[in-house]
Amino acid sequence: MVAVKAHQAQAFLTSPDPKLRAVLFFGSDAGLVGERAQIFAKAAAARFDPPGELIRLDDADLDANPDRLAVELGTVPMFGGPKVIRAAAGRRVNAAALKPLIEGGALEGVLIVEAGNLKPDESLRALFEKSPTTAAVACYSDGAQDLEALIREMTRDAGVAIAPDARQALVDRLGADRALSRGEIEKLLLYAGQREIGVEDVEAVVGDVSELALERITFAAASGQVQRAVAECGRAVSSGESPQAIIAATQRHFQRLHRVRSAVDKGGSLEDALRLMRPPLHFKQKDAFAAQCRMWTTPRLTDALSRISAVAKAARLAGPLDEPMSERLVMSLAMMARDGAGPGRAR
């Protein structure tokens, strides 16, 4: 049995035990979970001759064929290498479903499961930590040392130098999610080209990752993307974001929508109203925000703000219940946007 703590994860990936037939990657950093699962999957496939076949399965695949996971993992390959299967924990991929496969000891392939934050006593985590041919790898938000290592790796691979003060400024803005952090560094490298990266470059193009995570929630909710809004909300909370911060960010976003839509209703053009926004919109957000202004009427925005205000007040008194309250809020707002899309288009 292997329980890999967060600080041991990199060493585990560098030299995994070839006897392992199933590995669980879990934790609050969804981007890091996915990144490490991908690294392990590629290494596991390359171990065989010929290489194993990489397969992704989710609940939708297993809804159509509930036995597929067991069949894929239990079948001896005739020509290629063993199957290496990545699956997200969910309705079909859970402790009850995986226990017979793991404890039966008949895995011909390699199973990789990706999950969110799991407590020590949760059945899925316990299954992978206690079985002799499995491992559970913790993936939590990057600390300063992890971020510095990521920056060194990516700048080295790109052949670009970064000034010490720029590195520190970059570390200060990253960390909520590995995928978001990597994306921001890639954006910075593209902006800087081949010259040394200075602190002014970081300030010019790198957003605060925590703020970016909140924006993804609010833009999804206001655009009527129900599933994405709920998923981004859960991802942010798992990464350590406060549910009340999510509610507050949602309130600010809908207040801005209300101001712009009200200006349009009074006879102004949408373009002028967007240009006069303070603080101004980032140019990449402009089209999405304009589309939201067309989707929402002023009365519906007033109703949405009333709902948000009520939830914000209740959440302050709710203690640990503020998390499901924030999730239900963004879901209800996204449903309002989706159901009301079309009428009352702005000019």
Secondary structure, 3 states (H helix, E strand, C coil): CEEECHHHHHHHHHCCCCCCCEEEEECCCHHHHHHHHHHHHHHHHHCCCCCEEEEEECHHHHHHCCCHHHHHHHCCCCCCEEEEEEEECCCCCCHHHHHHHHHHCCCCCEEEEECCCCCCCCHHHHHHHHCCCEEEEECCCCCHHHHHHHHHHHHHHHCCCECHHHHHHHHHHCCCCHHHHHHHHHHHHHHHCCCCECHHHHHHHCCCHHHHHHHHHHHHHHCCCHHHHHHHHHHHHHCCCCHHHHHHHHHHHHHHHHHHHHHHHCCCCHHHHHHCCCCCCCCCCHHHHHHHHHHCCHHHHHHHHHHHHHHHHHHHCCHHHHHHHHHHHHHHHHHHHHHHCCCCCCC
